Amino acid sequence: MRLVITGPDFNKGSSTSTTLLVRFDEDGSAEARIAETGFFLMPEGERMFMDEPNYGSPYQTQLQGFDFYALDERVEITAIEVPTDRLPARHGS
């Protein structure tokens, strides 16, 4: 699964984004699988915000460029891309 993370850049303050390739184990509950990532997720309505990942977690280094403590903009998962088991539909054949 790919997650697009958007939020303030720690050094510049401007908005930035990155795409993470996240692999989950097939076993365990959804809560357990998310806990393994070290993500601290905060759902609000239709949006999913993030706090700084746990220290030493698999994605901490990849997300260290975000300012999780900025007051005017929050770090958010803005897109989720999940692989499919089928080919795209063909048009015009």
N, CA, C and O atoms as CSV, one atom per row, in Angstrom:
chain,resi,resn,atom,element,x,y,z
A,1,MET,N,N,0.841,-1.155,0.000
A,1,MET,CA,C,0.000,0.000,0.000
A,1,MET,C,C,0.898,1.234,0.000
A,1,MET,O,O,1.951,1.258,0.637
A,2,ARG,N,N,0.457,2.252,-0.727
A,2,ARG,CA,C,1.184,3.522,-0.741
A,2,ARG,C,C,0.350,4.569,-0.014
A,2,ARG,O,O,-0.860,4.669,-0.215
A,3,LEU,N,N,1.017,5.343,0.833
A,3,LEU,CA,C,0.383,6.458,1.529
A,3,LEU,C,C,1.045,7.741,1.083
A,3,LEU,O,O,2.272,7.844,1.090
A,4,VAL,N,N,0.249,8.718,0.697
A,4,VAL,CA,C,0.773,10.045,0.397
A,4,VAL,C,C,0.575,10.877,1.654
A,4,VAL,O,O,-0.545,11.067,2.128
A,5,ILE,N,N,1.695,11.370,2.182
A,5,ILE,CA,C,1.695,12.161,3.411
A,5,ILE,C,C,2.001,13.603,3.025
A,5,ILE,O,O,2.967,13.869,2.310
A,6,THR,N,N,1.177,14.527,3.499
A,6,THR,CA,C,1.342,15.946,3.197
A,6,THR,C,C,1.349,16.730,4.503
A,6,THR,O,O,0.585,16.440,5.423
A,7,GLY,N,N,2.230,17.736,4.567
A,7,GLY,CA,C,2.284,18.579,5.757
A,7,GLY,C,C,3.416,19.570,5.667
A,7,GLY,O,O,4.108,19.643,4.652
A,8,PRO,N,N,3.613,20.345,6.743
A,8,PRO,CA,C,4.648,21.369,6.732
A,8,PRO,C,C,6.061,20.777,6.791
A,8,PRO,O,O,6.327,19.833,7.536
A,9,ASP,N,N,6.949,21.352,5.992
A,9,ASP,CA,C,8.360,20.974,5.994
A,9,ASP,C,C,9.009,21.525,7.259
A,9,ASP,O,O,8.815,22.694,7.596
A,10,PHE,N,N,9.774,20.697,7.959
A,10,PHE,CA,C,10.383,21.095,9.229
A,10,PHE,C,C,11.336,22.276,9.062
A,10,PHE,O,O,11.375,23.162,9.915
A,11,ASN,N,N,12.094,22.298,7.986
A,11,ASN,CA,C,13.102,23.345,7.791
A,11,ASN,C,C,12.573,24.597,7.097
A,11,ASN,O,O,13.009,25.705,7.409
A,12,LYS,N,N,11.642,24.433,6.163
A,12,LYS,CA,C,11.190,25.565,5.357
A,12,LYS,C,C,9.829,26.109,5.777
A,12,LYS,O,O,9.524,27.274,5.520
A,13,GLY,N,N,9.011,25.282,6.419
A,13,GLY,CA,C,7.682,25.701,6.809
A,13,GLY,C,C,6.646,25.573,5.709
A,13,GLY,O,O,5.446,25.570,5.985
A,14,SER,N,N,7.092,25.466,4.465
A,14,SER,CA,C,6.153,25.328,3.348
A,14,SER,C,C,5.609,23.895,3.318
A,14,SER,O,O,6.178,22.987,3.923
A,15,SER,N,N,4.510,23.719,2.613
A,15,SER,CA,C,3.891,22.408,2.508
A,15,SER,C,C,4.727,21.488,1.623
A,15,SER,O,O,5.263,21.919,0.602
A,16,THR,N,N,4.834,20.243,2.010
A,16,THR,CA,C,5.569,19.241,1.250
A,16,THR,C,C,4.809,17.928,1.317
A,16,THR,O,O,3.905,17.772,2.138
A,17,SER,N,N,5.166,16.991,0.467
A,17,SER,CA,C,4.533,15.676,0.532
A,17,SER,C,C,5.545,14.604,0.168
A,17,SER,O,O,6.560,14.871,-0.476
A,18,THR,N,N,5.249,13.402,0.591
A,18,THR,CA,C,6.067,12.245,0.263
A,18,THR,C,C,5.149,11.042,0.138
A,18,THR,O,O,4.043,11.035,0.679
A,19,THR,N,N,5.612,10.030,-0.574
A,19,THR,CA,C,4.856,8.793,-0.723
A,19,THR,C,C,5.626,7.676,-0.019
A,19,THR,O,O,6.811,7.461,-0.276
A,20,LEU,N,N,4.939,6.981,0.860
A,20,LEU,CA,C,5.537,5.859,1.579
A,20,LEU,C,C,4.981,4.558,1.043
A,20,LEU,O,O,3.779,4.443,0.801
A,21,LEU,N,N,5.844,3.581,0.856
A,21,LEU,CA,C,5.407,2.228,0.546
A,21,LEU,C,C,5.331,1.495,1.882
A,21,LEU,O,O,6.352,1.259,2.529
A,22,VAL,N,N,4.128,1.139,2.285
A,22,VAL,CA,C,3.898,0.512,3.591
A,22,VAL,C,C,3.489,-0.930,3.361
A,22,VAL,O,O,2.561,-1.219,2.604
A,23,ARG,N,N,4.193,-1.821,4.022
A,23,ARG,CA,C,3.880,-3.254,3.916
A,23,ARG,C,C,3.337,-3.727,5.261
A,23,ARG,O,O,3.937,-3.483,6.307
A,24,PHE,N,N,2.202,-4.401,5.216
A,24,PHE,CA,C,1.581,-4.936,6.421
A,24,PHE,C,C,1.673,-6.442,6.417
A,24,PHE,O,O,1.603,-7.076,5.364
A,25,ASP,N,N,1.833,-7.025,7.614
A,25,ASP,CA,C,1.719,-8.473,7.751
A,25,ASP,C,C,0.279,-8.864,7.511
A,25,ASP,O,O,-0.637,-8.086,7.779
A,26,GLU,N,N,0.078,-10.060,7.009
A,26,GLU,CA,C,-1.278,-10.546,6.756
A,26,GLU,C,C,-1.993,-10.918,8.053
A,26,GLU,O,O,-3.223,-10.918,8.104
A,27,ASP,N,N,-1.240,-11.233,9.091
A,27,ASP,CA,C,-1.825,-11.699,10.349
A,27,ASP,C,C,-2.097,-10.530,11.285
A,27,ASP,O,O,-1.471,-9.474,11.185
A,28,GLY,N,N,-3.029,-10.735,12.184
A,28,GLY,CA,C,-3.305,-9.757,13.223
A,28,GLY,C,C,-4.426,-8.802,12.854
A,28,GLY,O,O,-4.861,-8.730,11.705
A,29,SER,N,N,-4.876,-8.080,13.851
A,29,SER,CA,C,-5.948,-7.106,13.663
A,29,SER,C,C,-5.412,-5.859,12.967
A,29,SER,O,O,-4.201,-5.653,12.880
A,30,ALA,N,N,-6.315,-5.045,12.481
A,30,ALA,CA,C,-5.910,-3.785,11.847
A,30,ALA,C,C,-5.139,-2.920,12.839
A,30,ALA,O,O,-4.142,-2.295,12.480
A,31,GLU,N,N,-5.599,-2.887,14.076
A,31,GLU,CA,C,-4.922,-2.084,15.100
A,31,GLU,C,C,-3.494,-2.558,15.328
A,31,GLU,O,O,-2.581,-1.743,15.467
A,32,ALA,N,N,-3.298,-3.876,15.367
A,32,ALA,CA,C,-1.958,-4.427,15.588
A,32,ALA,C,C,-1.041,-4.127,14.410
A,32,ALA,O,O,0.135,-3.815,14.599
A,33,ARG,N,N,-1.575,-4.220,13.199
A,33,ARG,CA,C,-0.754,-3.957,12.018
A,33,ARG,C,C,-0.356,-2.486,11.947
A,33,ARG,O,O,0.779,-2.170,11.591
A,34,ILE,N,N,-1.275,-1.586,12.281
A,34,ILE,CA,C,-0.935,-0.153,12.296
A,34,ILE,C,C,0.070,0.135,13.393
A,34,ILE,O,O,0.987,0.932,13.192
A,35,ALA,N,N,-0.080,-0.495,14.549
A,35,ALA,CA,C,0.855,-0.287,15.656
A,35,ALA,C,C,2.281,-0.656,15.251
A,35,ALA,O,O,3.233,-0.008,15.686
A,36,GLU,N,N,2.438,-1.688,14.423
A,36,GLU,CA,C,3.767,-2.102,13.968
A,36,GLU,C,C,4.457,-1.021,13.138
A,36,GLU,O,O,5.686,-0.969,13.098
A,37,THR,N,N,3.692,-0.164,12.481
A,37,THR,CA,C,4.286,0.897,11.668
A,37,THR,C,C,4.865,2.017,12.516
A,37,THR,O,O,5.752,2.743,12.065
A,38,GLY,N,N,4.370,2.165,13.746
A,38,GLY,CA,C,4.801,3.276,14.585
A,38,GLY,C,C,4.011,4.547,14.334
A,38,GLY,O,O,4.296,5.582,14.938
A,39,PHE,N,N,3.019,4.484,13.448
A,39,PHE,CA,C,2.198,5.660,13.155
A,39,PHE,C,C,1.288,5.971,14.338
A,39,PHE,O,O,0.765,5.065,14.987
A,40,PHE,N,N,1.108,7.247,14.607
A,40,PHE,CA,C,0.116,7.693,15.580
A,40,PHE,C,C,-0.929,8.449,14.780
A,40,PHE,O,O,-0.716,9.598,14.392
A,41,LEU,N,N,-2.071,7.794,14.531
A,41,LEU,CA,C,-3.093,8.345,13.645
A,41,LEU,C,C,-4.205,9.003,14.444
A,41,LEU,O,O,-4.579,8.540,15.522
A,42,MET,N,N,-4.728,10.103,13.890
A,42,MET,CA,C,-5.778,10.867,14.549
A,42,MET,C,C,-6.882,11.171,13.541
A,42,MET,O,O,-6.826,12.193,12.857
A,43,PRO,N,N,-7.890,10.293,13.438
A,43,PRO,CA,C,-8.981,10.550,12.491
A,43,PRO,C,C,-9.865,11.695,12.965
A,43,PRO,O,O,-10.200,11.795,14.146
A,44,GLU,N,N,-10.234,12.553,12.026
A,44,GLU,CA,C,-11.171,13.638,12.302
A,44,GLU,C,C,-12.112,13.739,11.102
A,44,GLU,O,O,-11.731,14.226,10.038
A,45,GLY,N,N,-13.323,13.281,11.288
A,45,GLY,CA,C,-14.276,13.256,10.181
A,45,GLY,C,C,-13.757,12.377,9.063
A,45,GLY,O,O,-13.440,11.208,9.279
A,46,GLU,N,N,-13.669,12.939,7.864
A,46,GLU,CA,C,-13.184,12.205,6.688
A,46,GLU,C,C,-11.675,12.311,6.499
A,46,GLU,O,O,-11.140,11.794,5.518
A,47,ARG,N,N,-10.985,12.966,7.416
A,47,ARG,CA,C,-9.536,13.191,7.264
A,47,ARG,C,C,-8.763,12.367,8.289
A,47,ARG,O,O,-9.276,12.044,9.360
A,48,MET,N,N,-7.490,12.025,7.932
A,48,MET,CA,C,-6.629,11.250,8.817
A,48,MET,C,C,-5.329,12.020,9.038
A,48,MET,O,O,-4.481,12.101,8.150
A,49,PHE,N,N,-5.191,12.579,10.229
A,49,PHE,CA,C,-3.995,13.319,10.592
A,49,PHE,C,C,-3.011,12.394,11.295
A,49,PHE,O,O,-3.382,11.324,11.779
A,50,MET,N,N,-1.753,12.822,11.345
A,50,MET,CA,C,-0.698,12.021,11.971
A,50,MET,C,C,0.067,12.875,12.970
A,50,MET,O,O,0.261,14.074,12.771
A,51,ASP,N,N,0.494,12.235,14.040
A,51,ASP,CA,C,1.463,12.835,14.940
A,51,ASP,C,C,2.801,12.180,14.622
A,51,ASP,O,O,2.867,11.239,13.831
A,52,GLU,N,N,3.847,12.675,15.230
A,52,GLU,CA,C,5.188,12.144,14.966
A,52,GLU,C,C,5.227,10.642,15.238
A,52,GLU,O,O,4.757,10.201,16.287
A,53,PRO,N,N,5.780,9.841,14.310
A,53,PRO,CA,C,5.858,8.392,14.525
A,53,PRO,C,C,6.728,8.061,15.735
A,53,PRO,O,O,7.591,8.844,16.130
A,54,ASN,N,N,6.487,6.901,16.305
A,54,ASN,CA,C,7.282,6.454,17.455
A,54,ASN,C,C,8.761,6.412,17.106
A,54,ASN,O,O,9.137,6.020,16.001
A,55,TYR,N,N,9.594,6.815,18.050
A,55,TYR,CA,C,11.046,6.787,17.864
A,55,TYR,C,C,11.495,5.355,17.592
A,55,TYR,O,O,11.104,4.427,18.301
A,56,GLY,N,N,12.317,5.183,16.564
A,56,GLY,CA,C,12.832,3.871,16.195
A,56,GLY,C,C,11.886,3.042,15.355
A,56,GLY,O,O,12.197,1.899,15.020
A,57,SER,N,N,10.738,3.596,15.010
A,57,SER,CA,C,9.771,2.855,14.197
A,57,SER,C,C,10.234,2.823,12.739
A,57,SER,O,O,11.094,3.612,12.346
A,58,PRO,N,N,9.671,1.921,11.941
A,58,PRO,CA,C,10.150,1.744,10.563
A,58,PRO,C,C,10.087,3.002,9.684
A,58,PRO,O,O,10.885,3.140,8.757
A,59,TYR,N,N,9.155,3.916,9.962
A,59,TYR,CA,C,8.972,5.065,9.068
A,59,TYR,C,C,9.397,6.390,9.701
A,59,TYR,O,O,9.194,7.449,9.109
A,60,GLN,N,N,9.973,6.342,10.874
A,60,GLN,CA,C,10.390,7.563,11.559
A,60,GLN,C,C,11.387,8.367,10.729
A,60,GLN,O,O,11.238,9.581,10.592
A,61,THR,N,N,12.391,7.712,10.180
A,61,THR,CA,C,13.407,8.400,9.392
A,61,THR,C,C,12.815,9.020,8.130
A,61,THR,O,O,13.174,10.140,7.765
A,62,GLN,N,N,11.915,8.310,7.463
A,62,GLN,CA,C,11.329,8.822,6.220
A,62,GLN,C,C,10.425,10.027,6.463
A,62,GLN,O,O,10.196,10.819,5.549
A,63,LEU,N,N,9.911,10.174,7.677
A,63,LEU,CA,C,8.987,11.267,7.973
A,63,LEU,C,C,9.619,12.370,8.815
A,63,LEU,O,O,8.923,13.296,9.234
A,64,GLN,N,N,10.920,12.290,9.070
A,64,GLN,CA,C,11.552,13.269,9.952
A,64,GLN,C,C,11.626,14.672,9.360
A,64,GLN,O,O,11.919,15.622,10.087
A,65,GLY,N,N,11.373,14.829,8.076
A,65,GLY,CA,C,11.389,16.147,7.454
A,65,GLY,C,C,10.107,16.938,7.668
A,65,GLY,O,O,10.036,18.107,7.290
A,66,PHE,N,N,9.083,16.314,8.272
A,66,PHE,CA,C,7.824,17.002,8.526
A,66,PHE,C,C,7.845,17.674,9.895
A,66,PHE,O,O,8.465,17.176,10.836
A,67,ASP,N,N,7.160,18.811,9.992
A,67,ASP,CA,C,7.008,19.505,11.266
A,67,ASP,C,C,5.674,19.089,11.879
A,67,ASP,O,O,4.630,19.656,11.557
A,68,PHE,N,N,5.718,18.105,12.757
A,68,PHE,CA,C,4.508,17.581,13.373
A,68,PHE,C,C,3.943,18.514,14.442
A,68,PHE,O,O,2.857,18.264,14.964
A,69,TYR,N,N,4.665,19.584,14.773
A,69,TYR,CA,C,4.239,20.489,15.841
A,69,TYR,C,C,3.906,21.886,15.336
A,69,TYR,O,O,3.768,22.815,16.132
A,70,ALA,N,N,3.776,22.044,14.031
A,70,ALA,CA,C,3.392,23.339,13.461
A,70,ALA,C,C,1.962,23.662,13.884
A,70,ALA,O,O,1.126,22.767,14.012
A,71,LEU,N,N,1.694,24.927,14.095
A,71,LEU,CA,C,0.373,25.334,14.571
A,71,LEU,C,C,-0.623,25.595,13.451
A,71,LEU,O,O,-1.828,25.439,13.650
A,72,ASP,N,N,-0.139,25.989,12.273
A,72,ASP,CA,C,-1.045,26.409,11.208
A,72,ASP,C,C,-1.372,25.319,10.183
A,72,ASP,O,O,-2.328,25.473,9.422
A,73,GLU,N,N,-0.624,24.248,10.141
A,73,GLU,CA,C,-0.877,23.150,9.203
A,73,GLU,C,C,-0.487,21.847,9.875
A,73,GLU,O,O,0.513,21.786,10.591
A,74,ARG,N,N,-1.270,20.810,9.646
A,74,ARG,CA,C,-1.003,19.515,10.267
A,74,ARG,C,C,-0.563,18.498,9.217
A,74,ARG,O,O,-0.866,18.637,8.031
A,75,VAL,N,N,0.150,17.487,9.670
A,75,VAL,CA,C,0.568,16.397,8.788
A,75,VAL,C,C,-0.629,15.462,8.605
A,75,VAL,O,O,-1.296,15.086,9.569
A,76,GLU,N,N,-0.885,15.096,7.345
A,76,GLU,CA,C,-2.100,14.363,7.014
A,76,GLU,C,C,-1.833,13.312,5.945
A,76,GLU,O,O,-1.010,13.524,5.055
A,77,ILE,N,N,-2.525,12.181,6.032
A,77,ILE,CA,C,-2.535,11.208,4.940
A,77,ILE,C,C,-3.543,11.728,3.930
A,77,ILE,O,O,-4.737,11.795,4.218
A,78,THR,N,N,-3.064,12.098,2.742
A,78,THR,CA,C,-3.940,12.712,1.742
A,78,THR,C,C,-4.364,11.752,0.643
A,78,THR,O,O,-5.282,12.062,-0.116
A,79,ALA,N,N,-3.722,10.595,0.538
A,79,ALA,CA,C,-4.124,9.600,-0.455
A,79,ALA,C,C,-3.645,8.223,-0.011
A,79,ALA,O,O,-2.598,8.080,0.620
A,80,ILE,N,N,-4.435,7.225,-0.358
A,80,ILE,CA,C,-4.087,5.828,-0.099
A,80,ILE,C,C,-4.230,5.087,-1.423
A,80,ILE,O,O,-5.275,5.146,-2.071
A,81,GLU,N,N,-3.181,4.397,-1.812
A,81,GLU,CA,C,-3.200,3.622,-3.051
A,81,GLU,C,C,-3.001,2.153,-2.696
A,81,GLU,O,O,-1.999,1.781,-2.087
A,82,VAL,N,N,-3.964,1.328,-3.082
A,82,VAL,CA,C,-3.932,-0.091,-2.756
A,82,VAL,C,C,-3.841,-0.886,-4.054
A,82,VAL,O,O,-4.593,-0.612,-4.990
A,83,PRO,N,N,-2.936,-1.868,-4.134
A,83,PRO,CA,C,-2.842,-2.664,-5.355
A,83,PRO,C,C,-4.124,-3.462,-5.579
A,83,PRO,O,O,-4.804,-3.854,-4.632
A,84,THR,N,N,-4.434,-3.690,-6.843
A,84,THR,CA,C,-5.618,-4.478,-7.190
A,84,THR,C,C,-5.188,-5.809,-7.772
A,84,THR,O,O,-4.050,-5.975,-8.212
A,85,ASP,N,N,-6.103,-6.740,-7.766
A,85,ASP,CA,C,-5.826,-8.077,-8.295
A,85,ASP,C,C,-6.313,-8.252,-9.725
A,85,ASP,O,O,-6.356,-9.372,-10.235
A,86,ARG,N,N,-6.675,-7.165,-10.368
A,86,ARG,CA,C,-7.173,-7.280,-11.735
A,86,ARG,C,C,-6.531,-6.230,-12.621
A,86,ARG,O,O,-6.008,-5.223,-12.143
A,87,LEU,N,N,-6.579,-6.479,-13.910
A,87,LEU,CA,C,-6.026,-5.544,-14.886
A,87,LEU,C,C,-7.013,-4.401,-15.117
A,87,LEU,O,O,-8.218,-4.590,-14.949
A,88,PRO,N,N,-6.533,-3.240,-15.493
A,88,PRO,CA,C,-7.449,-2.145,-15.824
A,88,PRO,C,C,-8.337,-2.517,-17.011
A,88,PRO,O,O,-7.937,-3.304,-17.869
A,89,ALA,N,N,-9.524,-1.957,-17.056
A,89,ALA,CA,C,-10.449,-2.220,-18.165
A,89,ALA,C,C,-9.882,-1.658,-19.457
A,89,ALA,O,O,-9.250,-0.601,-19.461
A,90,ARG,N,N,-10.109,-2.367,-20.550
A,90,ARG,CA,C,-9.664,-1.903,-21.873
A,90,ARG,C,C,-10.805,-1.176,-22.541
A,90,ARG,O,O,-11.940,-1.652,-22.521
A,91,HIS,N,N,-10.528,-0.049,-23.123
A,91,HIS,CA,C,-11.544,0.724,-23.807
A,91,HIS,C,C,-11.341,0.640,-25.326
A,91,HIS,O,O,-10.208,0.646,-25.809
A,92,GLY,N,N,-12.441,0.562,-26.063
A,92,GLY,CA,C,-12.375,0.606,-27.513
A,92,GLY,C,C,-12.074,-0.722,-28.182
A,92,GLY,O,O,-11.773,-0.744,-29.375
A,93,SER,N,N,-12.143,-1.833,-27.455
A,93,SER,CA,C,-11.882,-3.124,-28.107
A,93,SER,C,C,-13.113,-3.966,-28.088
A,93,SER,O,O,-13.099,-5.091,-28.588
